[in-house]
Amino acid sequence: MLGALRVHVVLEAVSVPFFAQFLDEEDEFVPDAELVAGGRAVLDELARVTTALGTLRAA
């Protein structure tokens, strides 16, 4: 069904349990190494998919 809408699903995700524990004194989000790695994996997958789908869009 999503293919009909020309939507591609990116399965990578980052779960942030207990969000408040990652807030510093100034209420800024400060992730640990695991969250940073997860975020990097999501962005890497998005970049990979964007490149691949870009060639399809141009066609």
mmJSON file of the N, C-alpha and C atoms, coordinates in Angstrom:
{"data_MODEL":{"atom_site":{
"group_PDB":["ATOM","ATOM","ATOM","ATOM","ATOM","ATOM","ATOM","ATOM","ATOM","ATOM","ATOM","ATOM","ATOM","ATOM","ATOM","ATOM","ATOM","ATOM","ATOM","ATOM","ATOM","ATOM","ATOM","ATOM","ATOM","ATOM","ATOM","ATOM","ATOM","ATOM","ATOM","ATOM","ATOM","ATOM","ATOM","ATOM","ATOM","ATOM","ATOM","ATOM","ATOM","ATOM","ATOM","ATOM","ATOM","ATOM","ATOM","ATOM","ATOM","ATOM","ATOM","ATOM","ATOM","ATOM","ATOM","ATOM","ATOM","ATOM","ATOM","ATOM","ATOM","ATOM","ATOM","ATOM","ATOM","ATOM","ATOM","ATOM","ATOM","ATOM","ATOM","ATOM","ATOM","ATOM","ATOM","ATOM","ATOM","ATOM","ATOM","ATOM","ATOM","ATOM","ATOM","ATOM","ATOM","ATOM","ATOM","ATOM","ATOM","ATOM","ATOM","ATOM","ATOM","ATOM","ATOM","ATOM","ATOM","ATOM","ATOM","ATOM","ATOM","ATOM","ATOM","ATOM","ATOM","ATOM","ATOM","ATOM","ATOM","ATOM","ATOM","ATOM","ATOM","ATOM","ATOM","ATOM","ATOM","ATOM","ATOM","ATOM","ATOM","ATOM","ATOM","ATOM","ATOM","ATOM","ATOM","ATOM","ATOM","ATOM","ATOM","ATOM","ATOM","ATOM","ATOM","ATOM","ATOM","ATOM","ATOM","ATOM","ATOM","ATOM","ATOM","ATOM","ATOM","ATOM","ATOM","ATOM","ATOM","ATOM","ATOM","ATOM","ATOM","ATOM","ATOM","ATOM","ATOM","ATOM","ATOM","ATOM","ATOM","ATOM","ATOM","ATOM","ATOM","ATOM","ATOM","ATOM","ATOM","ATOM","ATOM","ATOM","ATOM","ATOM","ATOM","ATOM","ATOM"],
"id":[1,2,3,4,5,6,7,8,9,10,11,12,13,14,15,16,17,18,19,20,21,22,23,24,25,26,27,28,29,30,31,32,33,34,35,36,37,38,39,40,41,42,43,44,45,46,47,48,49,50,51,52,53,54,55,56,57,58,59,60,61,62,63,64,65,66,67,68,69,70,71,72,73,74,75,76,77,78,79,80,81,82,83,84,85,86,87,88,89,90,91,92,93,94,95,96,97,98,99,100,101,102,103,104,105,106,107,108,109,110,111,112,113,114,115,116,117,118,119,120,121,122,123,124,125,126,127,128,129,130,131,132,133,134,135,136,137,138,139,140,141,142,143,144,145,146,147,148,149,150,151,152,153,154,155,156,157,158,159,160,161,162,163,164,165,166,167,168,169,170,171,172,173,174,175,176,177],
"type_symbol":["N","C","C","N","C","C","N","C","C","N","C","C","N","C","C","N","C","C","N","C","C","N","C","C","N","C","C","N","C","C","N","C","C","N","C","C","N","C","C","N","C","C","N","C","C","N","C","C","N","C","C","N","C","C","N","C","C","N","C","C","N","C","C","N","C","C","N","C","C","N","C","C","N","C","C","N","C","C","N","C","C","N","C","C","N","C","C","N","C","C","N","C","C","N","C","C","N","C","C","N","C","C","N","C","C","N","C","C","N","C","C","N","C","C","N","C","C","N","C","C","N","C","C","N","C","C","N","C","C","N","C","C","N","C","C","N","C","C","N","C","C","N","C","C","N","C","C","N","C","C","N","C","C","N","C","C","N","C","C","N","C","C","N","C","C","N","C","C","N","C","C","N","C","C","N","C","C"],
"label_atom_id":["N","CA","C","N","CA","C","N","CA","C","N","CA","C","N","CA","C","N","CA","C","N","CA","C","N","CA","C","N","CA","C","N","CA","C","N","CA","C","N","CA","C","N","CA","C","N","CA","C","N","CA","C","N","CA","C","N","CA","C","N","CA","C","N","CA","C","N","CA","C","N","CA","C","N","CA","C","N","CA","C","N","CA","C","N","CA","C","N","CA","C","N","CA","C","N","CA","C","N","CA","C","N","CA","C","N","CA","C","N","CA","C","N","CA","C","N","CA","C","N","CA","C","N","CA","C","N","CA","C","N","CA","C","N","CA","C","N","CA","C","N","CA","C","N","CA","C","N","CA","C","N","CA","C","N","CA","C","N","CA","C","N","CA","C","N","CA","C","N","CA","C","N","CA","C","N","CA","C","N","CA","C","N","CA","C","N","CA","C","N","CA","C","N","CA","C","N","CA","C","N","CA","C","N","CA","C"],
"label_alt_id":[null,null,null,null,null,null,null,null,null,null,null,null,null,null,null,null,null,null,null,null,null,null,null,null,null,null,null,null,null,null,null,null,null,null,null,null,null,null,null,null,null,null,null,null,null,null,null,null,null,null,null,null,null,null,null,null,null,null,null,null,null,null,null,null,null,null,null,null,null,null,null,null,null,null,null,null,null,null,null,null,null,null,null,null,null,null,null,null,null,null,null,null,null,null,null,null,null,null,null,null,null,null,null,null,null,null,null,null,null,null,null,null,null,null,null,null,null,null,null,null,null,null,null,null,null,null,null,null,null,null,null,null,null,null,null,null,null,null,null,null,null,null,null,null,null,null,null,null,null,null,null,null,null,null,null,null,null,null,null,null,null,null,null,null,null,null,null,null,null,null,null,null,null,null,null,null,null],
"label_comp_id":["MET","MET","MET","LEU","LEU","LEU","GLY","GLY","GLY","ALA","ALA","ALA","LEU","LEU","LEU","ARG","ARG","ARG","VAL","VAL","VAL","HIS","HIS","HIS","VAL","VAL","VAL","VAL","VAL","VAL","LEU","LEU","LEU","GLU","GLU","GLU","ALA","ALA","ALA","VAL","VAL","VAL","SER","SER","SER","VAL","VAL","VAL","PRO","PRO","PRO","PHE","PHE","PHE","PHE","PHE","PHE","ALA","ALA","ALA","GLN","GLN","GLN","PHE","PHE","PHE","LEU","LEU","LEU","ASP","ASP","ASP","GLU","GLU","GLU","GLU","GLU","GLU","ASP","ASP","ASP","GLU","GLU","GLU","PHE","PHE","PHE","VAL","VAL","VAL","PRO","PRO","PRO","ASP","ASP","ASP","ALA","ALA","ALA","GLU","GLU","GLU","LEU","LEU","LEU","VAL","VAL","VAL","ALA","ALA","ALA","GLY","GLY","GLY","GLY","GLY","GLY","ARG","ARG","ARG","ALA","ALA","ALA","VAL","VAL","VAL","LEU","LEU","LEU","ASP","ASP","ASP","GLU","GLU","GLU","LEU","LEU","LEU","ALA","ALA","ALA","ARG","ARG","ARG","VAL","VAL","VAL","THR","THR","THR","THR","THR","THR","ALA","ALA","ALA","LEU","LEU","LEU","GLY","GLY","GLY","THR","THR","THR","LEU","LEU","LEU","ARG","ARG","ARG","ALA","ALA","ALA","ALA","ALA","ALA"],
"label_asym_id":["A","A","A","A","A","A","A","A","A","A","A","A","A","A","A","A","A","A","A","A","A","A","A","A","A","A","A","A","A","A","A","A","A","A","A","A","A","A","A","A","A","A","A","A","A","A","A","A","A","A","A","A","A","A","A","A","A","A","A","A","A","A","A","A","A","A","A","A","A","A","A","A","A","A","A","A","A","A","A","A","A","A","A","A","A","A","A","A","A","A","A","A","A","A","A","A","A","A","A","A","A","A","A","A","A","A","A","A","A","A","A","A","A","A","A","A","A","A","A","A","A","A","A","A","A","A","A","A","A","A","A","A","A","A","A","A","A","A","A","A","A","A","A","A","A","A","A","A","A","A","A","A","A","A","A","A","A","A","A","A","A","A","A","A","A","A","A","A","A","A","A","A","A","A","A","A","A"],
"label_entity_id":["1","1","1","1","1","1","1","1","1","1","1","1","1","1","1","1","1","1","1","1","1","1","1","1","1","1","1","1","1","1","1","1","1","1","1","1","1","1","1","1","1","1","1","1","1","1","1","1","1","1","1","1","1","1","1","1","1","1","1","1","1","1","1","1","1","1","1","1","1","1","1","1","1","1","1","1","1","1","1","1","1","1","1","1","1","1","1","1","1","1","1","1","1","1","1","1","1","1","1","1","1","1","1","1","1","1","1","1","1","1","1","1","1","1","1","1","1","1","1","1","1","1","1","1","1","1","1","1","1","1","1","1","1","1","1","1","1","1","1","1","1","1","1","1","1","1","1","1","1","1","1","1","1","1","1","1","1","1","1","1","1","1","1","1","1","1","1","1","1","1","1","1","1","1","1","1","1"],
"label_seq_id":[1,1,1,2,2,2,3,3,3,4,4,4,5,5,5,6,6,6,7,7,7,8,8,8,9,9,9,10,10,10,11,11,11,12,12,12,13,13,13,14,14,14,15,15,15,16,16,16,17,17,17,18,18,18,19,19,19,20,20,20,21,21,21,22,22,22,23,23,23,24,24,24,25,25,25,26,26,26,27,27,27,28,28,28,29,29,29,30,30,30,31,31,31,32,32,32,33,33,33,34,34,34,35,35,35,36,36,36,37,37,37,38,38,38,39,39,39,40,40,40,41,41,41,42,42,42,43,43,43,44,44,44,45,45,45,46,46,46,47,47,47,48,48,48,49,49,49,50,50,50,51,51,51,52,52,52,53,53,53,54,54,54,55,55,55,56,56,56,57,57,57,58,58,58,59,59,59],
"pdbx_PDB_ins_code":[null,null,null,null,null,null,null,null,null,null,null,null,null,null,null,null,null,null,null,null,null,null,null,null,null,null,null,null,null,null,null,null,null,null,null,null,null,null,null,null,null,null,null,null,null,null,null,null,null,null,null,null,null,null,null,null,null,null,null,null,null,null,null,null,null,null,null,null,null,null,null,null,null,null,null,null,null,null,null,null,null,null,null,null,null,null,null,null,null,null,null,null,null,null,null,null,null,null,null,null,null,null,null,null,null,null,null,null,null,null,null,null,null,null,null,null,null,null,null,null,null,null,null,null,null,null,null,null,null,null,null,null,null,null,null,null,null,null,null,null,null,null,null,null,null,null,null,null,null,null,null,null,null,null,null,null,null,null,null,null,null,null,null,null,null,null,null,null,null,null,null,null,null,null,null,null,null],
"Cartn_x":[0.821,0.0,0.873,1.942,2.802,3.508,3.771,4.405,3.549,2.236,1.334,1.445,1.811,1.983,3.41,4.248,5.666,6.382,6.048,6.646,7.55,8.722,9.636,9.811,9.726,9.856,11.324,11.801,13.142,12.957,13.485,13.229,14.109,15.194,16.054,15.29,15.513,14.838,15.702,15.447,16.141,15.077,15.168,14.253,14.945,14.239,14.812,13.95,14.254,13.479,13.85,12.873,13.106,13.84,13.212,13.789,14.368,13.689,14.096,15.484,15.934,17.26,18.381,18.06,19.068,19.058,18.324,18.287,19.285,20.046,21.001,20.323,21.11,20.574,19.835,20.204,19.576,18.503,18.045,17.015,17.392,18.679,19.142,19.369,19.004,19.143,20.61,21.118,22.505,22.479,22.598,22.507,23.773,23.607,24.783,25.31,26.399,27.047,26.108,25.288,24.366,23.325,22.791,21.817,22.465,23.682,24.404,24.627,25.03,25.257,23.952,22.866,21.57,21.127,21.319,20.977,21.813,23.084,23.976,23.521,23.082,22.595,21.349,20.451,19.244,19.622,20.502,20.887,21.671,22.499,23.229,22.268,21.274,20.28,19.465,19.087,18.332,19.154,20.438,21.308,21.416,21.543,21.646,20.365,19.23,17.946,17.717,18.087,17.901,18.679,19.908,20.737,20.102,19.674,19.078,17.778,16.93,15.641,15.793,16.866,17.101,17.261,17.937,18.095,16.763,15.895,14.568,13.699,13.788,12.995,13.396,14.692,15.19,14.722,14.417,14.01,12.584],
"Cartn_y":[-1.188,0.0,1.264,1.27,2.45,2.653,1.55,1.661,2.459,2.335,3.095,4.594,4.947,6.353,6.84,5.94,6.232,6.576,5.809,5.976,4.78,5.032,3.96,3.952,2.804,2.671,2.472,3.256,3.082,2.407,1.202,0.402,0.748,1.454,1.843,2.815,2.719,3.606,3.75,4.812,5.035,5.153,4.301,4.357,5.112,6.072,6.869,6.641,5.581,5.332,6.331,6.704,7.636,8.891,9.57,10.75,11.75,11.931,12.945,12.686,11.428,11.152,11.684,12.064,12.579,14.105,14.745,16.204,16.716,17.741,18.319,19.424,20.178,21.228,22.31,22.494,23.527,22.94,21.722,21.001,20.768,20.595,20.232,18.73,18.128,16.686,16.331,15.429,14.972,13.448,12.917,11.462,10.746,9.465,8.657,8.061,7.31,6.77,5.841,5.088,4.163,4.909,5.993,6.784,7.472,7.947,8.578,7.566,6.353,5.305,4.952,4.869,4.585,5.689,6.918,8.053,8.064,7.744,7.684,6.587,5.443,4.339,4.754,5.493,5.972,6.92,7.855,8.83,8.173,7.194,6.469,5.721,5.065,4.339,5.31,6.44,7.444,7.979,8.215,8.674,7.622,6.356,5.266,5.169,5.227,5.119,6.348,7.517,8.746,8.688,8.217,8.091,7.118,5.964,4.96,5.457,6.082,6.546,7.772,8.523,9.688,9.308,8.19,7.747,7.295,6.73,6.32,7.526,8.563,9.763,10.468,10.435,11.108,10.407,9.13,8.354,8.624],
"Cartn_z":[0.0,0.0,0.0,0.773,0.79,-0.533,-1.253,-2.559,-3.527,-3.423,-4.281,-4.008,-2.797,-2.435,-2.657,-3.174,-3.401,-2.096,-1.063,0.257,0.522,1.061,1.423,2.938,3.539,4.989,5.356,6.295,6.851,8.202,8.339,9.531,10.725,10.508,11.625,12.523,13.815,14.766,16.012,16.755,18.022,19.104,20.082,21.218,22.344,22.926,24.019,25.267,26.015,27.233,28.328,29.105,30.215,29.738,28.797,28.151,29.164,30.269,31.249,31.821,31.853,32.412,31.529,30.296,29.372,29.291,30.187,30.216,31.246,30.854,31.799,32.608,33.364,34.236,33.462,32.187,31.356,30.447,30.766,30.003,28.55,28.306,26.971,26.93,25.811,25.638,25.448,26.274,26.21,26.107,24.888,24.71,25.162,25.497,25.801,24.492,24.571,23.373,22.595,23.301,22.633,21.797,22.331,21.574,20.379,20.563,19.454,18.336,18.697,17.693,16.985,17.729,17.123,16.178,16.586,15.725,14.459,14.605,13.443,12.48,13.021,12.181,11.398,12.047,11.36,10.23,10.51,9.487,8.349,8.67,7.622,6.708,7.302,6.504,5.654,6.221,5.475,4.3,4.506,3.423,2.324,2.736,1.766,0.933,1.579,0.881,-0.001,0.495,-0.278,-1.584,-1.517,-2.714,-3.7,-3.215,-4.089,-4.698,-3.911,-4.435,-5.332,-5.132,-5.981,-7.438,-7.688,-9.07,-9.65,-8.83,-9.328,-9.634,-8.786,-9.021,-10.31,-10.614,-11.807,-13.083,-12.983,-14.158,-14.581],
"occupancy":[1.0,1.0,1.0,1.0,1.0,1.0,1.0,1.0,1.0,1.0,1.0,1.0,1.0,1.0,1.0,1.0,1.0,1.0,1.0,1.0,1.0,1.0,1.0,1.0,1.0,1.0,1.0,1.0,1.0,1.0,1.0,1.0,1.0,1.0,1.0,1.0,1.0,1.0,1.0,1.0,1.0,1.0,1.0,1.0,1.0,1.0,1.0,1.0,1.0,1.0,1.0,1.0,1.0,1.0,1.0,1.0,1.0,1.0,1.0,1.0,1.0,1.0,1.0,1.0,1.0,1.0,1.0,1.0,1.0,1.0,1.0,1.0,1.0,1.0,1.0,1.0,1.0,1.0,1.0,1.0,1.0,1.0,1.0,1.0,1.0,1.0,1.0,1.0,1.0,1.0,1.0,1.0,1.0,1.0,1.0,1.0,1.0,1.0,1.0,1.0,1.0,1.0,1.0,1.0,1.0,1.0,1.0,1.0,1.0,1.0,1.0,1.0,1.0,1.0,1.0,1.0,1.0,1.0,1.0,1.0,1.0,1.0,1.0,1.0,1.0,1.0,1.0,1.0,1.0,1.0,1.0,1.0,1.0,1.0,1.0,1.0,1.0,1.0,1.0,1.0,1.0,1.0,1.0,1.0,1.0,1.0,1.0,1.0,1.0,1.0,1.0,1.0,1.0,1.0,1.0,1.0,1.0,1.0,1.0,1.0,1.0,1.0,1.0,1.0,1.0,1.0,1.0,1.0,1.0,1.0,1.0,1.0,1.0,1.0,1.0,1.0,1.0],
"B_iso_or_equiv":[0.0,0.0,0.0,0.0,0.0,0.0,0.0,0.0,0.0,0.0,0.0,0.0,0.0,0.0,0.0,0.0,0.0,0.0,0.0,0.0,0.0,0.0,0.0,0.0,0.0,0.0,0.0,0.0,0.0,0.0,0.0,0.0,0.0,0.0,0.0,0.0,0.0,0.0,0.0,0.0,0.0,0.0,0.0,0.0,0.0,0.0,0.0,0.0,0.0,0.0,0.0,0.0,0.0,0.0,0.0,0.0,0.0,0.0,0.0,0.0,0.0,0.0,0.0,0.0,0.0,0.0,0.0,0.0,0.0,0.0,0.0,0.0,0.0,0.0,0.0,0.0,0.0,0.0,0.0,0.0,0.0,0.0,0.0,0.0,0.0,0.0,0.0,0.0,0.0,0.0,0.0,0.0,0.0,0.0,0.0,0.0,0.0,0.0,0.0,0.0,0.0,0.0,0.0,0.0,0.0,0.0,0.0,0.0,0.0,0.0,0.0,0.0,0.0,0.0,0.0,0.0,0.0,0.0,0.0,0.0,0.0,0.0,0.0,0.0,0.0,0.0,0.0,0.0,0.0,0.0,0.0,0.0,0.0,0.0,0.0,0.0,0.0,0.0,0.0,0.0,0.0,0.0,0.0,0.0,0.0,0.0,0.0,0.0,0.0,0.0,0.0,0.0,0.0,0.0,0.0,0.0,0.0,0.0,0.0,0.0,0.0,0.0,0.0,0.0,0.0,0.0,0.0,0.0,0.0,0.0,0.0,0.0,0.0,0.0,0.0,0.0,0.0],
"pdbx_formal_charge":[null,null,null,null,null,null,null,null,null,null,null,null,null,null,null,null,null,null,null,null,null,null,null,null,null,null,null,null,null,null,null,null,null,null,null,null,null,null,null,null,null,null,null,null,null,null,null,null,null,null,null,null,null,null,null,null,null,null,null,null,null,null,null,null,null,null,null,null,null,null,null,null,null,null,null,null,null,null,null,null,null,null,null,null,null,null,null,null,null,null,null,null,null,null,null,null,null,null,null,null,null,null,null,null,null,null,null,null,null,null,null,null,null,null,null,null,null,null,null,null,null,null,null,null,null,null,null,null,null,null,null,null,null,null,null,null,null,null,null,null,null,null,null,null,null,null,null,null,null,null,null,null,null,null,null,null,null,null,null,null,null,null,null,null,null,null,null,null,null,null,null,null,null,null,null,null,null],
"auth_seq_id":[1,1,1,2,2,2,3,3,3,4,4,4,5,5,5,6,6,6,7,7,7,8,8,8,9,9,9,10,10,10,11,11,11,12,12,12,13,13,13,14,14,14,15,15,15,16,16,16,17,17,17,18,18,18,19,19,19,20,20,20,21,21,21,22,22,22,23,23,23,24,24,24,25,25,25,26,26,26,27,27,27,28,28,28,29,29,29,30,30,30,31,31,31,32,32,32,33,33,33,34,34,34,35,35,35,36,36,36,37,37,37,38,38,38,39,39,39,40,40,40,41,41,41,42,42,42,43,43,43,44,44,44,45,45,45,46,46,46,47,47,47,48,48,48,49,49,49,50,50,50,51,51,51,52,52,52,53,53,53,54,54,54,55,55,55,56,56,56,57,57,57,58,58,58,59,59,59],
"auth_comp_id":["MET","MET","MET","LEU","LEU","LEU","GLY","GLY","GLY","ALA","ALA","ALA","LEU","LEU","LEU","ARG","ARG","ARG","VAL","VAL","VAL","HIS","HIS","HIS","VAL","VAL","VAL","VAL","VAL","VAL","LEU","LEU","LEU","GLU","GLU","GLU","ALA","ALA","ALA","VAL","VAL","VAL","SER","SER","SER","VAL","VAL","VAL","PRO","PRO","PRO","PHE","PHE","PHE","PHE","PHE","PHE","ALA","ALA","ALA","GLN","GLN","GLN","PHE","PHE","PHE","LEU","LEU","LEU","ASP","ASP","ASP","GLU","GLU","GLU","GLU","GLU","GLU","ASP","ASP","ASP","GLU","GLU","GLU","PHE","PHE","PHE","VAL","VAL","VAL","PRO","PRO","PRO","ASP","ASP","ASP","ALA","ALA","ALA","GLU","GLU","GLU","LEU","LEU","LEU","VAL","VAL","VAL","ALA","ALA","ALA","GLY","GLY","GLY","GLY","GLY","GLY","ARG","ARG","ARG","ALA","ALA","ALA","VAL","VAL","VAL","LEU","LEU","LEU","ASP","ASP","ASP","GLU","GLU","GLU","LEU","LEU","LEU","ALA","ALA","ALA","ARG","ARG","ARG","VAL","VAL","VAL","THR","THR","THR","THR","THR","THR","ALA","ALA","ALA","LEU","LEU","LEU","GLY","GLY","GLY","THR","THR","THR","LEU","LEU","LEU","ARG","ARG","ARG","ALA","ALA","ALA","ALA","ALA","ALA"],
"auth_asym_id":["A","A","A","A","A","A","A","A","A","A","A","A","A","A","A","A","A","A","A","A","A","A","A","A","A","A","A","A","A","A","A","A","A","A","A","A","A","A","A","A","A","A","A","A","A","A","A","A","A","A","A","A","A","A","A","A","A","A","A","A","A","A","A","A","A","A","A","A","A","A","A","A","A","A","A","A","A","A","A","A","A","A","A","A","A","A","A","A","A","A","A","A","A","A","A","A","A","A","A","A","A","A","A","A","A","A","A","A","A","A","A","A","A","A","A","A","A","A","A","A","A","A","A","A","A","A","A","A","A","A","A","A","A","A","A","A","A","A","A","A","A","A","A","A","A","A","A","A","A","A","A","A","A","A","A","A","A","A","A","A","A","A","A","A","A","A","A","A","A","A","A","A","A","A","A","A","A"],
"auth_atom_id":["N","CA","C","N","CA","C","N","CA","C","N","CA","C","N","CA","C","N","CA","C","N","CA","C","N","CA","C","N","CA","C","N","CA","C","N","CA","C","N","CA","C","N","CA","C","N","CA","C","N","CA","C","N","CA","C","N","CA","C","N","CA","C","N","CA","C","N","CA","C","N","CA","C","N","CA","C","N","CA","C","N","CA","C","N","CA","C","N","CA","C","N","CA","C","N","CA","C","N","CA","C","N","CA","C","N","CA","C","N","CA","C","N","CA","C","N","CA","C","N","CA","C","N","CA","C","N","CA","C","N","CA","C","N","CA","C","N","CA","C","N","CA","C","N","CA","C","N","CA","C","N","CA","C","N","CA","C","N","CA","C","N","CA","C","N","CA","C","N","CA","C","N","CA","C","N","CA","C","N","CA","C","N","CA","C","N","CA","C","N","CA","C","N","CA","C","N","CA","C","N","CA","C","N","CA","C"],
"pdbx_PDB_model_num":[1,1,1,1,1,1,1,1,1,1,1,1,1,1,1,1,1,1,1,1,1,1,1,1,1,1,1,1,1,1,1,1,1,1,1,1,1,1,1,1,1,1,1,1,1,1,1,1,1,1,1,1,1,1,1,1,1,1,1,1,1,1,1,1,1,1,1,1,1,1,1,1,1,1,1,1,1,1,1,1,1,1,1,1,1,1,1,1,1,1,1,1,1,1,1,1,1,1,1,1,1,1,1,1,1,1,1,1,1,1,1,1,1,1,1,1,1,1,1,1,1,1,1,1,1,1,1,1,1,1,1,1,1,1,1,1,1,1,1,1,1,1,1,1,1,1,1,1,1,1,1,1,1,1,1,1,1,1,1,1,1,1,1,1,1,1,1,1,1,1,1,1,1,1,1,1,1]
}}}
